[in-house]
Amino acid sequence: MSISKQFIEPYVQKQKSIGVIGLGYVGLPIALELSKHFKVIGFDINENRVAMMANHIDPSNELPKEAFNNCDITFTYDIEVLKQANFYIVAVPTPVDEHNMPDLRPLTGASVTIGKVIKKGDYVVFESTVYPGCTEEDCVPIIQDTSGLEFKKDFKVGYSPERINPGDSLHTLTKITKIVSGCCSESLENIAAIYNVIIEPGVYRASSIKVAEAAKIIENTQRDLNIALMNELSQIFSLMNINTGEVLEAAGTKWNFLKFQPGLVGGHCIGVDPYYLTYKANELGYKPQIILSGRNINDGMPHYIAKKVVQYLLSLKKNPSDCRVLIMGATFKENVTDIRNSKVFDLHKELNDFQFEVDMVDPLASAHEVLEEYGVSLKHQPTGKYDAVIVSVAHDSFKILSEDYFLGLTKEDAILVDIKNLFTSKISKLTYWTL
């Protein structure tokens, strides 16, 4: 029997169990998939979330109740229960602070927790997005100091970056190749053996933990830069009175043209991950240029869109302080409930700064969460007439709307701003502008 088969056998026989720390968009799907084959302990510090999951409710509204069926999983916030595991997966958030600096508090907190529960022979695999070197340079020392155990001798560590895409029913956890890495060749094979059980296309073995960390960070940095290019092109083409959507459709007829679209870049990945890479680069004495330039363009889009609305209304001799604006969409992307790092709220602030009266609606976002996180009151539905309507998110429920619907919401000479280019072929009576 190979070393990896010897390693995994006690987990298959449920003599050993897997602990997943952090049960959000990343951790819960992993925990549930693993629990179809292994005994799993799902740990989260939020007692309310734990109670919901124990009742087969996903607090993130991504998974149906049926996803909890036939799962051998115990949900807990009790660290004593977590101690029963032998293979730990860390899937906590890695956000940035108000200065776009990495906020490692959830990760370091999870590392302390690991240090309190880990035993000789145990494994720890991190899935949270970090800069190259973070796992071994920041997390491992905390585990060693807290546990008193020695890295590599007493416990092994790996890194397997998450690739969860909220709202995507096609590219789900089990359907896409997963990168795995370990602190040595033996740990790499053992970690690969665990993940191979649930990943249908199989795993990709990275040569080191740093390579796996770097691979994850550039996946989203690449997307961020490509979207930044589209956003800059959109601003240039707007000055030329050229429809960007039509340009991209024409260019897309070439076989190797990359089909990215302009828009607001938020969420907990694309709008965040590049800052982890640039932080580490600066720490090493290198000043990133292209990456930060792309970030500046994307972060500047809310101001650019708000300014366009102001310019149009001023051209009609309208005073912004006398105008009402409706924003349709609050989540960071279409067909999800997630409002984390949604750039729509930056747009809301920009419009407020121009003295507009701003209403916001979203059929999927939680009004309570929006108020708590951003101090913005979501409207149940639009009220009265608006000088500008901004469709900021491509929810399916928005895509089916007609021009008559928008005419019913708007005053004379109003403007419809279609950030996602959903209605180009539908609008003939309203003043219409899109990226």
Legacy VTK file of the C-alpha trace (Angstrom):
# vtk DataFile Version 3.0
C-alpha trace
ASCII
DATASET POLYDATA
POINTS 435 float
0.000 0.000 0.000
1.376 3.448 -0.951
2.109 6.084 1.672
-0.862 8.221 0.571
-3.238 5.250 0.748
-1.975 4.411 4.213
-2.535 8.039 5.184
-6.078 8.322 3.862
-7.371 4.923 5.012
-8.173 6.001 8.627
-10.150 8.927 7.210
-12.057 6.665 4.829
-12.822 4.326 7.737
-13.814 7.411 9.796
-11.324 6.598 12.500
-9.940 10.092 11.925
-11.829 13.241 11.007
-11.327 16.458 9.047
-11.899 19.876 10.587
-12.871 22.866 8.445
-12.348 26.266 10.070
-14.455 29.064 8.629
-17.789 28.097 7.063
-18.508 30.887 4.628
-18.646 30.871 0.823
-15.477 28.785 0.679
-15.483 26.642 3.810
-19.044 25.352 3.828
-19.015 23.821 0.305
-15.695 22.116 1.076
-16.943 20.816 4.413
-20.134 19.403 2.902
-18.411 17.740 -0.045
-15.787 16.146 2.184
-18.462 14.987 4.620
-20.017 12.838 1.900
-16.900 10.665 2.135
-15.284 11.458 5.502
-16.226 12.426 9.031
-16.077 16.225 9.202
-16.173 18.831 11.953
-17.291 22.224 10.663
-16.075 25.026 12.936
-17.122 28.686 12.884
-16.834 31.337 15.583
-20.291 32.743 14.738
-22.820 30.869 16.889
-25.795 32.074 14.850
-24.278 30.782 11.629
-23.505 27.440 13.275
-27.133 27.147 14.403
-28.396 27.858 10.894
-26.110 25.273 9.315
-27.130 22.689 11.908
-30.659 23.250 10.567
-29.486 22.768 6.955
-29.538 26.474 6.116
-26.621 28.087 4.296
-26.212 31.587 5.801
-24.661 32.725 2.502
-27.721 31.593 0.520
-25.560 29.758 -2.006
-26.450 26.136 -1.215
-29.920 24.543 -1.038
-31.072 22.436 1.904
-30.458 19.287 -0.158
-26.715 20.013 -0.113
-26.692 19.018 3.558
-28.230 15.586 2.905
-26.172 12.436 3.478
-23.362 14.393 5.116
-21.423 13.127 8.117
-20.723 16.541 9.602
-20.860 18.150 13.022
-21.233 21.926 13.126
-19.723 23.620 16.151
-18.233 26.782 17.644
-16.708 24.746 20.492
-12.930 24.423 20.223
-13.042 21.251 22.349
-15.048 19.537 19.609
-12.600 20.772 16.983
-9.751 19.065 18.847
-11.093 15.697 17.666
-9.938 16.381 14.084
-6.587 15.371 12.630
-6.604 17.145 9.257
-7.490 20.838 9.381
-8.576 23.061 6.501
-8.544 26.843 7.075
-10.986 28.807 4.899
-11.357 32.188 6.607
-11.635 35.558 4.822
-8.551 37.588 3.904
-9.839 41.129 3.284
-8.029 44.459 3.052
-8.436 47.396 5.435
-9.484 50.958 4.628
-5.968 51.652 3.332
-6.023 48.600 1.025
-3.512 46.808 3.240
-3.909 43.064 3.958
-6.031 42.410 7.038
-4.687 39.111 8.326
-6.618 39.117 11.608
-9.052 36.340 10.604
-6.118 34.250 9.347
-3.878 34.814 12.359
-6.853 34.164 14.635
-7.484 30.856 12.872
-3.783 30.007 13.220
-4.020 30.555 16.979
-7.054 28.277 17.049
-5.107 25.624 15.115
-2.255 25.955 17.610
-4.643 25.198 20.453
-6.043 22.014 18.896
-3.255 20.516 16.799
-1.520 17.290 17.823
1.555 15.411 16.690
0.984 13.910 13.256
-1.785 16.360 12.301
-2.058 18.277 9.011
-3.100 21.858 8.304
-4.088 23.081 4.834
-4.773 26.775 4.210
-7.221 27.802 1.475
-7.480 31.534 2.191
-6.011 33.813 -0.489
-2.676 35.268 0.684
0.558 36.696 -0.692
3.359 34.218 -1.453
5.133 33.256 1.747
2.287 34.047 4.125
1.508 30.422 5.036
5.041 29.550 6.066
6.209 32.964 7.281
3.119 34.228 9.125
0.821 31.305 9.938
3.240 28.475 10.752
5.167 30.438 13.450
1.867 31.200 15.207
0.911 27.530 15.188
4.345 26.555 16.512
4.337 29.188 19.253
0.799 28.347 20.370
1.128 24.564 20.234
4.746 24.067 21.198
5.047 21.640 18.288
7.735 21.709 15.616
6.848 22.357 11.980
7.505 19.438 9.607
8.636 17.192 12.469
5.405 17.220 14.534
2.873 18.582 12.049
2.685 19.153 8.292
1.279 22.129 6.398
-0.055 22.629 2.883
-1.787 25.236 0.773
-4.669 24.609 -1.629
-6.198 27.861 -2.908
-9.957 28.159 -3.118
-11.579 28.709 -6.510
-15.165 29.289 -5.422
-17.126 31.551 -7.781
-20.338 32.738 -6.030
-23.441 32.451 -8.176
-21.765 30.104 -10.680
-23.655 26.823 -10.954
-21.317 25.465 -13.644
-17.813 25.916 -12.209
-18.506 24.445 -8.789
-16.022 23.067 -6.282
-16.004 19.478 -7.511
-15.926 20.384 -11.224
-12.688 22.353 -11.451
-9.065 21.293 -11.041
-7.686 22.113 -7.602
-4.136 23.195 -6.900
-2.522 21.448 -3.929
0.860 21.885 -2.294
2.701 20.618 0.756
5.716 21.398 2.895
7.415 18.203 1.703
6.886 15.491 -0.921
5.081 13.196 1.521
2.675 15.879 2.700
1.979 16.856 -0.910
0.874 13.331 -1.793
-1.209 12.937 1.365
-2.973 16.262 0.876
-3.566 15.407 -2.790
-5.104 12.078 -1.738
-7.702 13.817 0.452
-8.756 16.364 -2.178
-8.703 13.833 -5.022
-11.685 12.115 -3.430
-13.985 15.083 -4.149
-12.384 16.843 -7.152
-13.604 15.185 -10.363
-10.923 16.529 -12.772
-8.257 15.765 -10.182
-5.641 17.964 -8.530
-2.594 19.840 -9.762
0.477 19.343 -7.584
2.363 22.625 -7.240
6.092 22.363 -6.591
5.898 24.410 -3.389
3.508 26.245 -1.095
4.763 29.599 -2.408
4.069 28.572 -6.004
0.496 27.616 -5.063
0.002 30.915 -3.203
1.374 32.870 -6.164
-0.799 30.975 -8.662
-3.919 31.930 -6.738
-2.993 35.575 -6.393
-2.341 36.052 -10.117
-5.605 34.384 -11.200
-7.562 37.371 -9.919
-4.857 39.941 -10.626
-4.984 38.942 -14.296
-8.749 39.415 -14.402
-8.488 42.722 -12.580
-6.009 44.082 -15.117
-8.042 42.922 -18.104
-11.178 44.558 -16.728
-9.178 47.721 -16.018
-8.165 47.805 -19.686
-11.826 47.534 -20.692
-12.750 50.327 -18.266
-10.070 52.593 -19.684
-11.109 51.790 -23.254
-14.700 52.555 -22.290
-13.716 56.023 -21.099
-11.732 56.675 -24.287
-14.523 55.435 -26.563
-17.065 57.541 -24.662
-15.101 60.656 -25.682
-15.337 59.438 -29.277
-19.077 58.683 -29.040
-18.395 55.009 -29.794
-20.392 52.236 -28.109
-17.881 50.054 -26.244
-20.173 47.046 -26.320
-20.336 47.177 -30.106
-16.537 47.503 -30.299
-16.031 44.461 -28.073
-18.596 42.451 -30.030
-16.771 43.229 -33.272
-13.307 42.526 -31.824
-14.616 39.312 -30.297
-14.967 37.754 -33.739
-11.193 37.136 -33.692
-10.422 33.682 -32.287
-7.889 34.817 -29.666
-9.561 38.014 -28.430
-10.178 37.889 -24.668
-13.812 38.735 -23.929
-13.743 40.943 -20.842
-16.333 43.651 -20.108
-16.056 47.047 -18.404
-17.791 47.527 -15.067
-17.522 47.902 -11.315
-14.913 45.572 -9.814
-15.737 44.592 -6.255
-16.249 41.476 -4.203
-13.864 39.593 -1.981
-11.465 38.372 -4.711
-10.751 40.435 -7.811
-10.948 43.803 -6.056
-8.886 42.588 -3.078
-6.298 39.984 -4.078
-4.027 42.267 -6.142
-3.398 44.364 -3.030
-1.936 41.312 -1.277
0.579 40.896 -4.088
1.505 44.585 -4.255
1.882 44.693 -0.464
4.435 41.889 -0.564
6.193 43.423 -3.552
6.562 46.738 -1.714
7.853 44.897 1.338
10.579 43.427 -0.870
11.498 46.815 -2.301
9.727 46.520 -5.659
7.208 49.197 -6.621
4.444 47.618 -8.738
3.230 49.811 -11.565
0.880 47.960 -13.905
-1.023 46.172 -11.128
-1.642 49.346 -9.115
-2.492 51.294 -12.268
-5.220 48.753 -13.014
-6.457 48.966 -9.436
-6.614 52.780 -9.648
-8.665 52.626 -12.839
-11.117 50.101 -11.412
-11.417 51.846 -8.055
-12.083 55.104 -9.908
-15.070 53.821 -11.870
-17.738 54.830 -9.304
-16.556 58.451 -9.496
-16.441 58.325 -13.298
-20.023 57.022 -13.530
-21.346 59.544 -11.004
-19.626 62.368 -12.893
-21.290 61.264 -16.135
-24.713 61.500 -14.474
-23.900 64.960 -13.126
-22.678 66.195 -16.497
-25.835 65.062 -18.238
-28.200 66.633 -15.707
-26.214 69.882 -15.618
-26.524 70.036 -19.411
-30.284 70.216 -18.837
-29.813 73.032 -16.278
-30.822 70.675 -13.482
-29.356 71.154 -10.028
-28.098 67.825 -8.591
-29.454 68.752 -5.154
-32.948 68.840 -6.701
-32.540 65.508 -8.493
-33.384 61.948 -7.509
-31.331 58.925 -8.559
-32.271 55.265 -8.336
-29.545 52.599 -8.137
-30.751 49.133 -9.080
-28.440 46.517 -7.575
-26.364 46.402 -4.396
-24.519 43.076 -4.496
-20.982 42.807 -5.848
-22.091 40.685 -8.826
-25.198 39.292 -10.483
-27.517 36.716 -8.902
-25.807 36.542 -5.506
-26.679 37.962 -2.078
-23.072 38.876 -1.252
-22.489 42.602 -0.593
-18.879 42.345 0.610
-16.707 45.024 -0.979
-19.457 45.916 -3.438
-18.376 48.967 -5.404
-22.014 49.930 -5.863
-21.805 51.535 -2.430
-18.842 53.620 -3.582
-21.096 54.811 -6.402
-23.838 55.551 -3.855
-21.369 57.664 -1.830
-20.162 59.533 -4.917
-23.738 60.441 -5.835
-24.436 61.539 -2.270
-21.348 63.730 -2.382
-22.836 65.430 -5.463
-25.945 66.144 -3.305
-28.323 63.801 -5.146
-31.193 62.143 -3.308
-30.320 58.484 -3.836
-32.546 55.410 -3.514
-31.242 51.857 -3.836
-33.112 48.614 -4.509
-31.965 45.016 -4.785
-34.231 41.930 -4.688
-31.416 39.684 -3.414
-29.474 41.761 -0.897
-30.409 41.767 2.794
-31.640 45.209 3.876
-30.387 44.487 7.386
-26.888 43.583 6.195
-26.714 46.608 3.882
-27.691 48.968 6.708
-25.290 47.325 9.142
-22.344 47.205 6.743
-22.744 50.457 4.786
-25.307 52.571 6.639
-27.537 52.604 3.541
-31.279 51.915 3.720
-32.437 49.645 0.911
-35.861 50.473 -0.478
-38.342 47.647 -0.895
-39.249 49.123 -4.275
-38.737 52.384 -6.225
-40.850 55.332 -5.068
-41.892 58.238 -7.258
-40.054 59.521 -10.312
-36.304 59.734 -10.843
-34.002 61.972 -12.874
-31.572 59.083 -13.365
-31.809 55.305 -13.041
-28.562 53.345 -12.777
-28.689 49.591 -13.357
-25.497 48.486 -11.646
-25.862 44.697 -11.352
-26.969 42.180 -14.000
-29.489 40.249 -11.903
-31.724 37.984 -13.983
-34.744 39.837 -12.603
-33.353 43.083 -14.062
-32.493 41.663 -17.480
-36.159 41.062 -18.334
-37.211 44.668 -17.689
-38.567 46.696 -20.616
-38.163 50.322 -21.634
-41.750 50.940 -20.542
-40.769 49.889 -17.031
-38.025 52.513 -16.921
-40.280 55.153 -18.497
-42.667 54.529 -15.607
-39.903 55.284 -13.115
-38.455 58.398 -14.678
-39.146 62.089 -15.108
-38.994 63.830 -18.469
-35.424 64.064 -19.822
-34.190 61.402 -17.419
-31.145 59.244 -18.151
-30.853 55.473 -17.938
-27.313 54.402 -17.040
-26.738 50.764 -17.925
-23.418 49.768 -16.356
-23.691 46.136 -17.485
-24.817 46.906 -21.054
-28.052 44.943 -20.661
-30.478 47.092 -22.641
-28.605 48.428 -25.674
-31.108 46.974 -28.148
-34.168 47.742 -26.007
-33.963 51.501 -25.474
-35.211 54.008 -28.061
-37.119 56.690 -26.122
-34.991 57.279 -23.009
-31.616 58.997 -22.960
-29.335 56.014 -22.580
-25.683 55.646 -21.575
-23.608 52.552 -20.955
-19.989 51.719 -20.299
LINES 1 436
435 0 1 2 3 4 5 6 7 8 9 10 11 12 13 14 15 16 17 18 19 20 21 22 23 24 25 26 27 28 29 30 31 32 33 34 35 36 37 38 39 40 41 42 43 44 45 46 47 48 49 50 51 52 53 54 55 56 57 58 59 60 61 62 63 64 65 66 67 68 69 70 71 72 73 74 75 76 77 78 79 80 81 82 83 84 85 86 87 88 89 90 91 92 93 94 95 96 97 98 99 100 101 102 103 104 105 106 107 108 109 110 111 112 113 114 115 116 117 118 119 120 121 122 123 124 125 126 127 128 129 130 131 132 133 134 135 136 137 138 139 140 141 142 143 144 145 146 147 148 149 150 151 152 153 154 155 156 157 158 159 160 161 162 163 164 165 166 167 168 169 170 171 172 173 174 175 176 177 178 179 180 181 182 183 184 185 186 187 188 189 190 191 192 193 194 195 196 197 198 199 200 201 202 203 204 205 206 207 208 209 210 211 212 213 214 215 216 217 218 219 220 221 222 223 224 225 226 227 228 229 230 231 232 233 234 235 236 237 238 239 240 241 242 243 244 245 246 247 248 249 250 251 252 253 254 255 256 257 258 259 260 261 262 263 264 265 266 267 268 269 270 271 272 273 274 275 276 277 278 279 280 281 282 283 284 285 286 287 288 289 290 291 292 293 294 295 296 297 298 299 300 301 302 303 304 305 306 307 308 309 310 311 312 313 314 315 316 317 318 319 320 321 322 323 324 325 326 327 328 329 330 331 332 333 334 335 336 337 338 339 340 341 342 343 344 345 346 347 348 349 350 351 352 353 354 355 356 357 358 359 360 361 362 363 364 365 366 367 368 369 370 371 372 373 374 375 376 377 378 379 380 381 382 383 384 385 386 387 388 389 390 391 392 393 394 395 396 397 398 399 400 401 402 403 404 405 406 407 408 409 410 411 412 413 414 415 416 417 418 419 420 421 422 423 424 425 426 427 428 429 430 431 432 433 434
